[in-house]
Amino acid sequence: MPDTKRGRERKGRKKRMQRREYEIERELEARHRDLDFDELYEDAEIELEL
């Protein structure tokens, strides 16, 4: 089956939509992920030089 301009455009549009949906989903997941910094650095010793 020959390659057509219409087919390439439709495929490109579909890929853009998929990429956009993936990026939106990733951003939403990042928003829901709450980091508790106290818990995250509970065992770490940090020395501050003043």
PDB file of N, CA, C and O in Angstrom:
ATOM      1  N   MET A   1       0.855  -1.171   0.000  1.00  0.00           N
ATOM      2  CA  MET A   1       0.000   0.000   0.000  1.00  0.00           C
ATOM      3  C   MET A   1       0.904   1.237   0.000  1.00  0.00           C
ATOM      4  O   MET A   1       1.820   1.335   0.816  1.00  0.00           O
ATOM      5  N   PRO A   2       0.651   2.164  -0.898  1.00  0.00           N
ATOM      6  CA  PRO A   2       1.515   3.340  -1.001  1.00  0.00           C
ATOM      7  C   PRO A   2       1.369   4.289   0.190  1.00  0.00           C
ATOM      8  O   PRO A   2       0.322   4.360   0.832  1.00  0.00           O
ATOM      9  N   ASP A   3       2.448   5.006   0.457  1.00  0.00           N
ATOM     10  CA  ASP A   3       2.463   6.000   1.526  1.00  0.00           C
ATOM     11  C   ASP A   3       1.754   7.250   1.003  1.00  0.00           C
ATOM     12  O   ASP A   3       2.083   7.746  -0.074  1.00  0.00           O
ATOM     13  N   THR A   4       0.795   7.754   1.755  1.00  0.00           N
ATOM     14  CA  THR A   4       0.060   8.938   1.322  1.00  0.00           C
ATOM     15  C   THR A   4       0.281  10.087   2.301  1.00  0.00           C
ATOM     16  O   THR A   4       0.553   9.874   3.482  1.00  0.00           O
ATOM     17  N   LYS A   5       0.163  11.283   1.796  1.00  0.00           N
ATOM     18  CA  LYS A   5       0.327  12.457   2.647  1.00  0.00           C
ATOM     19  C   LYS A   5      -0.718  12.461   3.753  1.00  0.00           C
ATOM     20  O   LYS A   5      -0.412  12.775   4.903  1.00  0.00           O
ATOM     21  N   ARG A   6      -1.941  12.116   3.406  1.00  0.00           N
ATOM     22  CA  ARG A   6      -3.019  12.093   4.398  1.00  0.00           C
ATOM     23  C   ARG A   6      -2.708  11.098   5.504  1.00  0.00           C
ATOM     24  O   ARG A   6      -2.944  11.384   6.677  1.00  0.00           O
ATOM     25  N   GLY A   7      -2.188   9.943   5.149  1.00  0.00           N
ATOM     26  CA  GLY A   7      -1.839   8.926   6.143  1.00  0.00           C
ATOM     27  C   GLY A   7      -0.731   9.399   7.063  1.00  0.00           C
ATOM     28  O   GLY A   7      -0.792   9.168   8.271  1.00  0.00           O
ATOM     29  N   ARG A   8       0.282  10.057   6.515  1.00  0.00           N
ATOM     30  CA  ARG A   8       1.382  10.576   7.335  1.00  0.00           C
ATOM     31  C   ARG A   8       0.886  11.654   8.286  1.00  0.00           C
ATOM     32  O   ARG A   8       1.302  11.706   9.443  1.00  0.00           O
ATOM     33  N   GLU A   9      -0.014  12.524   7.795  1.00  0.00           N
ATOM     34  CA  GLU A   9      -0.557  13.586   8.645  1.00  0.00           C
ATOM     35  C   GLU A   9      -1.383  13.005   9.785  1.00  0.00           C
ATOM     36  O   GLU A   9      -1.287  13.469  10.921  1.00  0.00           O
ATOM     37  N   ARG A  10      -2.188  12.001   9.492  1.00  0.00           N
ATOM     38  CA  ARG A  10      -3.013  11.381  10.525  1.00  0.00           C
ATOM     39  C   ARG A  10      -2.150  10.682  11.559  1.00  0.00           C
ATOM     40  O   ARG A  10      -2.431  10.753  12.756  1.00  0.00           O
ATOM     41  N   LYS A  11      -1.100  10.007  11.106  1.00  0.00           N
ATOM     42  CA  LYS A  11      -0.199   9.320  12.023  1.00  0.00           C
ATOM     43  C   LYS A  11       0.518  10.335  12.914  1.00  0.00           C
ATOM     44  O   LYS A  11       0.650  10.119  14.119  1.00  0.00           O
ATOM     45  N   GLY A  12       0.978  11.431  12.331  1.00  0.00           N
ATOM     46  CA  GLY A  12       1.652  12.469  13.110  1.00  0.00           C
ATOM     47  C   GLY A  12       0.729  13.098  14.134  1.00  0.00           C
ATOM     48  O   GLY A  12       1.140  13.374  15.261  1.00  0.00           O
ATOM     49  N   ARG A  13      -0.513  13.323  13.749  1.00  0.00           N
ATOM     50  CA  ARG A  13      -1.504  13.906  14.664  1.00  0.00           C
ATOM     51  C   ARG A  13      -1.757  12.954  15.831  1.00  0.00           C
ATOM     52  O   ARG A  13      -1.861  13.384  16.979  1.00  0.00           O
ATOM     53  N   LYS A  14      -1.855  11.664  15.531  1.00  0.00           N
ATOM     54  CA  LYS A  14      -2.090  10.676  16.576  1.00  0.00           C
ATOM     55  C   LYS A  14      -0.910  10.626  17.543  1.00  0.00           C
ATOM     56  O   LYS A  14      -1.103  10.544  18.756  1.00  0.00           O
ATOM     57  N   LYS A  15       0.302  10.675  17.015  1.00  0.00           N
ATOM     58  CA  LYS A  15       1.494  10.646  17.870  1.00  0.00           C
ATOM     59  C   LYS A  15       1.551  11.884  18.762  1.00  0.00           C
ATOM     60  O   LYS A  15       1.903  11.784  19.937  1.00  0.00           O
ATOM     61  N   ARG A  16       1.211  13.043  18.218  1.00  0.00           N
ATOM     62  CA  ARG A  16       1.202  14.268  19.022  1.00  0.00           C
ATOM     63  C   ARG A  16       0.181  14.175  20.145  1.00  0.00           C
ATOM     64  O   ARG A  16       0.453  14.587  21.272  1.00  0.00           O
ATOM     65  N   MET A  17      -0.989  13.636  19.840  1.00  0.00           N
ATOM     66  CA  MET A  17      -2.038  13.480  20.852  1.00  0.00           C
ATOM     67  C   MET A  17      -1.578  12.520  21.952  1.00  0.00           C
ATOM     68  O   MET A  17      -1.790  12.780  23.137  1.00  0.00           O
ATOM     69  N   GLN A  18      -0.945  11.405  21.552  1.00  0.00           N
ATOM     70  CA  GLN A  18      -0.458  10.438  22.529  1.00  0.00           C
ATOM     71  C   GLN A  18       0.604  11.068  23.431  1.00  0.00           C
ATOM     72  O   GLN A  18       0.592  10.870  24.646  1.00  0.00           O
ATOM     73  N   ARG A  19       1.517  11.822  22.833  1.00  0.00           N
ATOM     74  CA  ARG A  19       2.579  12.459  23.607  1.00  0.00           C
ATOM     75  C   ARG A  19       1.992  13.479  24.569  1.00  0.00           C
ATOM     76  O   ARG A  19       2.436  13.579  25.713  1.00  0.00           O
ATOM     77  N   ARG A  20       0.998  14.238  24.118  1.00  0.00           N
ATOM     78  CA  ARG A  20       0.363  15.241  24.976  1.00  0.00           C
ATOM     79  C   ARG A  20      -0.366  14.579  26.140  1.00  0.00           C
ATOM     80  O   ARG A  20      -0.262  15.043  27.276  1.00  0.00           O
ATOM     81  N   GLU A  21      -1.099  13.505  25.873  1.00  0.00           N
ATOM     82  CA  GLU A  21      -1.798  12.782  26.932  1.00  0.00           C
ATOM     83  C   GLU A  21      -0.804  12.233  27.948  1.00  0.00           C
ATOM     84  O   GLU A  21      -1.059  12.281  29.151  1.00  0.00           O
ATOM     85  N   TYR A  22       0.337  11.705  27.473  1.00  0.00           N
ATOM     86  CA  TYR A  22       1.361  11.172  28.361  1.00  0.00           C
ATOM     87  C   TYR A  22       1.922  12.277  29.249  1.00  0.00           C
ATOM     88  O   TYR A  22       2.098  12.070  30.450  1.00  0.00           O
ATOM     89  N   GLU A  23       2.205  13.444  28.683  1.00  0.00           N
ATOM     90  CA  GLU A  23       2.753  14.557  29.446  1.00  0.00           C
ATOM     91  C   GLU A  23       1.763  15.063  30.492  1.00  0.00           C
ATOM     92  O   GLU A  23       2.155  15.376  31.616  1.00  0.00           O
ATOM     93  N   ILE A  24       0.488  15.145  30.130  1.00  0.00           N
ATOM     94  CA  ILE A  24      -0.546  15.581  31.071  1.00  0.00           C
ATOM     95  C   ILE A  24      -0.657  14.583  32.221  1.00  0.00           C
ATOM     96  O   ILE A  24      -0.728  14.979  33.385  1.00  0.00           O
ATOM     97  N   GLU A  25      -0.672  13.304  31.900  1.00  0.00           N
ATOM     98  CA  GLU A  25      -0.766  12.271  32.928  1.00  0.00           C
ATOM     99  C   GLU A  25       0.437  12.340  33.870  1.00  0.00           C
ATOM    100  O   GLU A  25       0.286  12.195  35.084  1.00  0.00           O
ATOM    101  N   ARG A  26       1.621  12.558  33.315  1.00  0.00           N
ATOM    102  CA  ARG A  26       2.833  12.651  34.129  1.00  0.00           C
ATOM    103  C   ARG A  26       2.774  13.850  35.078  1.00  0.00           C
ATOM    104  O   ARG A  26       3.174  13.746  36.238  1.00  0.00           O
ATOM    105  N   GLU A  27       2.282  14.971  34.592  1.00  0.00           N
ATOM    106  CA  GLU A  27       2.163  16.166  35.433  1.00  0.00           C
ATOM    107  C   GLU A  27       1.154  15.952  36.558  1.00  0.00           C
ATOM    108  O   GLU A  27       1.389  16.367  37.693  1.00  0.00           O
ATOM    109  N   LEU A  28       0.042  15.312  36.248  1.00  0.00           N
ATOM    110  CA  LEU A  28      -0.975  15.054  37.271  1.00  0.00           C
ATOM    111  C   LEU A  28      -0.442  14.115  38.348  1.00  0.00           C
ATOM    112  O   LEU A  28      -0.715  14.307  39.533  1.00  0.00           O
ATOM    113  N   GLU A  29       0.318  13.101  37.940  1.00  0.00           N
ATOM    114  CA  GLU A  29       0.906  12.184  38.909  1.00  0.00           C
ATOM    115  C   GLU A  29       1.903  12.916  39.791  1.00  0.00           C
ATOM    116  O   GLU A  29       1.977  12.649  40.990  1.00  0.00           O
ATOM    117  N   ALA A  30       2.664  13.828  39.220  1.00  0.00           N
ATOM    118  CA  ALA A  30       3.651  14.585  39.990  1.00  0.00           C
ATOM    119  C   ALA A  30       2.961  15.472  41.017  1.00  0.00           C
ATOM    120  O   ALA A  30       3.487  15.657  42.114  1.00  0.00           O
ATOM    121  N   ARG A  31       1.821  16.016  40.695  1.00  0.00           N
ATOM    122  CA  ARG A  31       1.078  16.855  41.636  1.00  0.00           C
ATOM    123  C   ARG A  31       0.597  16.051  42.833  1.00  0.00           C
ATOM    124  O   ARG A  31       0.591  16.545  43.960  1.00  0.00           O
ATOM    125  N   HIS A  32       0.192  14.803  42.584  1.00  0.00           N
ATOM    126  CA  HIS A  32      -0.369  13.974  43.643  1.00  0.00           C
ATOM    127  C   HIS A  32       0.714  13.375  44.536  1.00  0.00           C
ATOM    128  O   HIS A  32       0.430  12.907  45.638  1.00  0.00           O
ATOM    129  N   ARG A  33       1.932  13.393  44.063  1.00  0.00           N
ATOM    130  CA  ARG A  33       3.022  12.812  44.832  1.00  0.00           C
ATOM    131  C   ARG A  33       3.518  13.854  45.837  1.00  0.00           C
ATOM    132  O   ARG A  33       4.186  14.821  45.470  1.00  0.00           O
ATOM    133  N   ASP A  34       3.186  13.645  47.079  1.00  0.00           N
ATOM    134  CA  ASP A  34       3.605  14.556  48.140  1.00  0.00           C
ATOM    135  C   ASP A  34       4.879  14.020  48.773  1.00  0.00           C
ATOM    136  O   ASP A  34       4.922  12.874  49.222  1.00  0.00           O
ATOM    137  N   LEU A  35       5.905  14.840  48.809  1.00  0.00           N
ATOM    138  CA  LEU A  35       7.149  14.443  49.445  1.00  0.00           C
ATOM    139  C   LEU A  35       7.179  14.989  50.866  1.00  0.00           C
ATOM    140  O   LEU A  35       6.996  16.185  51.094  1.00  0.00           O
ATOM    141  N   ASP A  36       7.407  14.111  51.792  1.00  0.00           N
ATOM    142  CA  ASP A  36       7.571  14.512  53.182  1.00  0.00           C
ATOM    143  C   ASP A  36       9.073  14.630  53.419  1.00  0.00           C
ATOM    144  O   ASP A  36       9.756  13.622  53.604  1.00  0.00           O
ATOM    145  N   PHE A  37       9.585  15.854  53.415  1.00  0.00           N
ATOM    146  CA  PHE A  37      11.017  16.061  53.498  1.00  0.00           C
ATOM    147  C   PHE A  37      11.588  15.618  54.844  1.00  0.00           C
ATOM    148  O   PHE A  37      12.734  15.173  54.914  1.00  0.00           O
ATOM    149  N   ASP A  38      10.808  15.735  55.901  1.00  0.00           N
ATOM    150  CA  ASP A  38      11.283  15.251  57.195  1.00  0.00           C
ATOM    151  C   ASP A  38      11.524  13.748  57.142  1.00  0.00           C
ATOM    152  O   ASP A  38      12.527  13.254  57.655  1.00  0.00           O
ATOM    153  N   GLU A  39      10.615  13.039  56.529  1.00  0.00           N
ATOM    154  CA  GLU A  39      10.755  11.597  56.412  1.00  0.00           C
ATOM    155  C   GLU A  39      11.855  11.237  55.414  1.00  0.00           C
ATOM    156  O   GLU A  39      12.585  10.264  55.606  1.00  0.00           O
ATOM    157  N   LEU A  40      11.962  12.009  54.376  1.00  0.00           N
ATOM    158  CA  LEU A  40      12.933  11.731  53.332  1.00  0.00           C
ATOM    159  C   LEU A  40      14.367  11.847  53.853  1.00  0.00           C
ATOM    160  O   LEU A  40      15.222  11.028  53.519  1.00  0.00           O
ATOM    161  N   TYR A  41      14.620  12.861  54.665  1.00  0.00           N
ATOM    162  CA  TYR A  41      15.963  13.100  55.172  1.00  0.00           C
ATOM    163  C   TYR A  41      16.096  12.745  56.653  1.00  0.00           C
ATOM    164  O   TYR A  41      16.943  13.304  57.350  1.00  0.00           O
ATOM    165  N   GLU A  42      15.276  11.836  57.129  1.00  0.00           N
ATOM    166  CA  GLU A  42      15.249  11.463  58.533  1.00  0.00           C
ATOM    167  C   GLU A  42      16.599  10.905  59.000  1.00  0.00           C
ATOM    168  O   GLU A  42      17.072  11.261  60.079  1.00  0.00           O
ATOM    169  N   ASP A  43      17.209  10.051  58.213  1.00  0.00           N
ATOM    170  CA  ASP A  43      18.457   9.392  58.601  1.00  0.00           C
ATOM    171  C   ASP A  43      19.703  10.132  58.122  1.00  0.00           C
ATOM    172  O   ASP A  43      20.817   9.710  58.431  1.00  0.00           O
ATOM    173  N   ALA A  44      19.549  11.195  57.397  1.00  0.00           N
ATOM    174  CA  ALA A  44      20.695  11.921  56.866  1.00  0.00           C
ATOM    175  C   ALA A  44      21.188  12.950  57.864  1.00  0.00           C
ATOM    176  O   ALA A  44      20.410  13.676  58.484  1.00  0.00           O
ATOM    177  N   GLU A  45      22.502  12.990  57.998  1.00  0.00           N
ATOM    178  CA  GLU A  45      23.099  14.013  58.849  1.00  0.00           C
ATOM    179  C   GLU A  45      23.655  15.110  57.961  1.00  0.00           C
ATOM    180  O   GLU A  45      24.443  14.851  57.051  1.00  0.00           O
ATOM    181  N   ILE A  46      23.241  16.324  58.231  1.00  0.00           N
ATOM    182  CA  ILE A  46      23.655  17.445  57.408  1.00  0.00           C
ATOM    183  C   ILE A  46      24.454  18.411  58.285  1.00  0.00           C
ATOM    184  O   ILE A  46      24.001  18.846  59.344  1.00  0.00           O
ATOM    185  N   GLU A  47      25.648  18.727  57.808  1.00  0.00           N
ATOM    186  CA  GLU A  47      26.478  19.674  58.534  1.00  0.00           C
ATOM    187  C   GLU A  47      26.418  21.017  57.824  1.00  0.00           C
ATOM    188  O   GLU A  47      26.649  21.114  56.618  1.00  0.00           O
ATOM    189  N   LEU A  48      26.106  22.040  58.590  1.00  0.00           N
ATOM    190  CA  LEU A  48      26.054  23.387  58.037  1.00  0.00           C
ATOM    191  C   LEU A  48      27.242  24.179  58.548  1.00  0.00           C
ATOM    192  O   LEU A  48      27.506  24.240  59.749  1.00  0.00           O
ATOM    193  N   GLU A  49      27.948  24.782  57.610  1.00  0.00           N
ATOM    194  CA  GLU A  49      29.069  25.619  57.992  1.00  0.00           C
ATOM    195  C   GLU A  49      28.595  27.060  58.029  1.00  0.00           C
ATOM    196  O   GLU A  49      28.114  27.594  57.029  1.00  0.00           O
ATOM    197  N   LEU A  50      28.732  27.682  59.184  1.00  0.00           N
ATOM    198  CA  LEU A  50      28.299  29.056  59.336  1.00  0.00           C
ATOM    199  C   LEU A  50      29.470  29.987  59.473  1.00  0.00           C
ATOM    200  O   LEU A  50      29.284  31.196  59.611  1.00  0.00           O
TER     201      LEU A  50
END
